[in-house]
Amino acid sequence: MSRLWDKGAPLDERVLRYTAGEDFALDERLVAYDVRASIAHAEMLAAQGLLAAADLEAIRTGLAALAEEHARGLWHIELADEDGQTALERRLTERIGPAGGRVHLGRSRNDQVLTALRLYLRDVVESLSAGAVALAESLERLGARERSTALPGYTHMQQAMPSSVALWAGGFATEIRDDAEALRHVHRRLGKSPLGSAAGYGTPGLPLDREATRAKLGFAQVHEPVTAVQLSRGKAEAELLFHISLLLQDLGRLAADVLLFYTQEFAFIELPEAFTTGSSIMPQKRNPDVFELIRGRSATAQASLTEALSICAKLPSGYQRDLQLLKFPLFRAIDVAEETLDILPAALEAVRFRPERIRLDPAIHAAEEANRLVVREGIPFREAYRRVAAQLKRSG
């Protein structure tokens, strides 16, 4: 297959496979967003007198049909296309003729893919944030359901002060709601329209209206100057990955507590068979694999963040092909976060605490007793601290 920008010389198949890599497959999730941006771009070209009305209608109809067919699984991006942008333009031109070749006027694949990516990431941010809020609500329901269940609070893995399931679940719920809010902060960087910046230096000689495409696509502002657009690559991605990492770190710590509570030595909770797996050799075993994998997957998010930061760390200005490599760690972490947020609320609904198995060390009230002495007798806290410690030592 001849690619849209081939100039006659054949491309070594090994070069295509190496440079395209998995990018063509990753672009599957961007097709609908690329169609949306392409239609907005074509409408702007027509408004500026750069595209005939008949061509605009053909482009709009053809792209909408291709998006609908792609959503139904009737076609996929192929390696020979190299990427989703080329796949769309090739199929559009095959369908509507020369008008399909006019849609690329005034843009490059650089601003085209970045526009689609930012549109996609805007939806991702909202989806992840909503998922985090739903998880916080699950924790709050768990706390309400187990409001009368006491728990020991731990420091240094030792019983330290009295707590409760409501306090434990409420602490995680609060932090996860904070993660949801932080995710939405990524909109600041995602809200800049790159369309019309082309390969990073604008479109000399063309009267493009970047404000029109900004408004049609719902961006907060036009990304200016055009030379800033490629310098921004990787920043919104890294910021999103950072907040995903913090979210999954919270979920990993939550899972670590659940796993500790589920051990036979603690036995604070029980899990139903639907959320545990069997052992291949030990008939008595039920394994809390879901929570173990949640605990482990924070590493995936952190590795993805490090990879994204490293790709951009020492790039010169302007577009560089290295930037293509951002998609893999970005999409991998997004998928892990979405899958985890999808299963964890249901897993928490299945958790049942066993109050009869929860034992609080009598000494757990020592700090409270020291505080009472201060209030009752007006003595310095350190004196109260020593008196309570001495009393515990004598009784122990």
N, C-alpha and C positions, 0 to 999 in steps of 0.2 A: 504494500500500500504506500502510495506517495503521500508524504505529509504536506501540510498546507504551506510550509515555508521552505520546502526542499528547493534547491537551485539546480538540480540535474544530477549532481554527483550522488552515487548510492551511499547509504549509511551502513557501516559495518553492523551486523545484527548484534554483535557483542556490545557495541557502544550503546545501542538502543536499550538493551536489557539492563546495562549497568546504570545508564543515566536516568531511565524511567524508573528503575527499581520497582518498588511497590506503590509508587505515587499514583499510577493510573487506577489502582484498586482503592486507594485511600480517598480518591476524589469522588467515589460513588456517593458519599454523604453530602457532597457540595453541589450536586447537579441542580436541585430545585432552587438553590440560592443563586447559582450562576445564571439560571434562566431568568430569575427575577431581576437581577442586576442588568442582564443583557437587554431585556425589554425596556427597562428604564433608560439605558444608554441609547437605544434605538429611538425612543420617543424624544429624547433630547436632541439627537441628530436631526430628526424630522422638524422639530420646532426651530432649529437653527438654519433650516434650509439646506441641510447636507444630506438628506435622505428623502426620496419621494414618498408620498402618502401611500401609494400602492405597495412599495417595498416595505414600508413600516408595517402595514397590515399583514403582509405575507410573513414577515419576520415574527411578529407578535403571535400569529396563529400557529406558525410552525414550531416555535419554541414552546408554546403552551402544550401542544400535542406531544412533543418530545418529552417534556417533563412528566406529563401524565402517563405516557408509555413506560418511562423509566421507573416511575413509582410502582407500576404494575409488574415490573420485572421483565418487560418485553425486550429490553436491550441493556447492555452493560458496556462500560468503557473497556477498550481493548488495549493490549500492550502496544500495538501499532499506532494507536492514537497518541500515546505517551502521557496524556493527561486529559482531564475532564473538559477543559476549555476547548481543546482541539476536537475532541469527540463530538461535542455539541455543534461546533461550527461546521464540521465535515458532514454530519447527518443533516443539519439544516440546509446546507447548500445542495446536497443530494435531493432533498425534498422540494425546495422552492426555487432552485436554480441560482443564477448570479446574484440575486438579492441577498442570499445567505452570506456572500463574501463581502457585503457592504457593512455588516454589523460591527466589524472590527475597526472601522475608521475611528481614529482618535483614542485608541486604547492599546495597551500591550497586555500580554498574558500576566505581566507582573501586577498591574493594578487590577486586572480582571480577577485573578485568583485571590488577591488580598481582599477585594470587596466581598466576594462570595464567602471567604473565610470569616470575615468580621460579622457578616449577617448570620452565619451559622453559629458563631460563638456567642452572639447576643442571645440566641435561643437557648444555647447550652447553659449560659449563666443563669437564666431564669429557671430552667429545668432543674439544675443542681441546687439552686437556692430553695426552690419549692420542695425538693426532695429532702433537703436538710431540715426545713421547717416541719415537714411531715414526720420526720424521725424524732425531732424534739417533742412533738405532740405525743408520739408513741411512748416516749420516756415519761412524759408528764402523766399519761394515763396509767403507766406502770406504777409510778409513785403514788398516785391516788388510790389505785387498787390495793397497794401494800402499805397504806399510810400508817398502819398500826404496827408494822414489822420493824423491830429495832435491828440495827447493825452496829458492829464495832467500827469505829473509824481508825484507819491505820496510818502510822508514820514509820518509816524504816522497816516496813513489813511486820510491825508489832502493833497489837491493840493499843490505842493511844487515848481516844476520847469517844464518848458515845455518839452514835449517828443513827441514821434510819434509812430505809429504802427510799423514802420520799426525798431526803436530803441528797442521797447518792444519785438517784435518777435526776433530781432537779439540777444538780451541779452540771451533769453532762448535757442536759437539755439547754441550759443557759449558754454554755460554750458552743454548742452546735447551732443555736440561733445566731450567735455572734459570727460563726463561720458563714452562715447564710447571708448575713448582712455584708460581710467582707467580700464575698463572691460578687455581689452586685456592684461593688466599687470598681470592678474591672470595666464596667460600662464607660467609664471616663475615657479610657484609651480606645475602646471598641467604637465609640461614638463619632469617630472622625472618618469622613468619606475619602477613600484614596482614589476613587474613580476619576479618571481624567489626568492623573499624574503620569500615566503611561509607564515608560520604562524608568521613570524617576526624574525626567527633565521636561515634562509637559508635552504639549503638542503644538509646536510653532507653526503658524500659518493657518490654524483651525480655530474658528470662533466657538469653542466649546462653552457650554454653560454648566459649570460644575455645581453651582448652587441648585440648579434644577434637578440634577440626579441626586444630590444630597437630600433634597426635600422629598422626592419620590420614594427614596429608600429609607427614610426615617432616621438618617444620621443627625447628630446634634450640630455638627459643623463640618466644613470642608477642611481637609488636612492640607495645611499650607505651611511653608512653601512646598512645591513639589519635591524638592530634594530631601525634605524631612521624611517623606513616606517610607522610602526603603531603609532609612536609618531607624525607623520605628519598628521594623520587622523583628519579631521575637519578644518584644516588650509586653504586649498584651498577653501573648501566649505564656510567657514566663510568670506574669502576675497571676494569671488564672491557675497555672500549675502550682504556684506557691500556695494559693488559698485551698486548692484541692489537697495539697500535701498536709496542710494544717487540719483540714477537715478529716482526712483519713487517719491522721495521727490521733485525733480525738476518738475516732471510731475504733482504732486499734487499742487504745487504752481502755475504752469501754469493754471491748472484747476480752482483753486480758483479765479484767475483773471478773467477768462472767466465767471465764475458764477457771480462775482460781476458786470461785464460789462453787463450781461444778465438781471439783475434785472430791474423792471419797473422804479425804481428811477434813475438808470444810463441809461439804454436802449442804450448803446453804440453799441451793436451788435444785430444781428438777427440770429436765427438758423432755419433750415428747419424742417418740421415735421418729416422727415426721421430720424433725430437725436434727437428728443424729444419724450416724452411719454405723454399720456393723464392722467387726474385725474379721479379717480373712482367716484367722487361726484361733482366736479366743472367743468361745461361744458367749461368754458373759459380758463382753465389752459393748458399750455404745459410745461412740466418739463424737465430740462436739466440733466436727470439721468446719462447719460454717463459721463459727467464731474464730477458729484457728486461722482460717484463710483471711478473714477480715483483719485479724491482728497482723498477718504477714503482708497484706497488700499495701500498707502504708509505704513499704519499701519501693513498690512500683512507682508510686507517685513521686517520691523523693528522687528516685533515679531518673524519672522523666524530666523533672525540673532541672537537675544537674545537666542532663543531656542537652536540653534546650538552651540553657545559659552558655554551655560550652560551645555550641554551634556558632553563636553570634559573638562570642567574646572578643575576637581579634579580627573581625572582618573589616575591610576598608569600606568606604562609603559607596553608594550605588548598589544595584542588584548584583548578587552573587548566587550561583547555583546551590551553594551550601544551604541556603534558606529553605529549599525544598525539603530538606531533612527534618525540619521542625514538625511536620505533620505527624510523623510516626509517634514520637513521645507524647505529643499533645493529644492525639486521638486515643492512644493507649490509656493514658491517665483518665481522660474523660470517661471512657468506657468502664474502667474499673470503678470509678466513683459512682457512675450511674447504676451499675450492677449491684454495688454494695448498698447504696441507698434504697434500692428496690427490695432487697431481701431482708435487710436488718429490721425494719418495723414489724414484719411478720414474725421474725425470729423472737423479737422482744415480747410480742403478744403471747408467745408460747412459754415464756419463762414463768415459773412458779416458785416463789420463795417458800422455805420450810422453816417457819419460826421455831418449831420444836427442836431444830438442830442448831440454832444460833445461840451461842453462849458468849456472854460478855464477862470478861475478867472483872471481878469486883473492884480492882484497883483502877479501872478505867475512869472512875469518877474523881480521881485524885486532884486534878486541876480545878474541878468545880469546888471541891472541899477547900482548897487553898484560897480560892476567890471568896468563899463564904467567910473564912476567918478574917480576911482583910476587911470585908464589909461589916462584920459583926464586932470585931475588936479594934479596928483602925490600925492594925500593925502593917509594916511594910510587906510587900508581896514576898520578898526573898525570905523573910522570917517565917511567913506562913508556909512557904514552899518547903523550908527545912523541917518545920514541925510535922507536916503531913508525911514527908519522906521518912522521918524517924519513926513515926507511928506505923507506917506500912512495913518498915523493916522489923519492928518489934512483933507485929502480928503475923509476919510471914515466916 
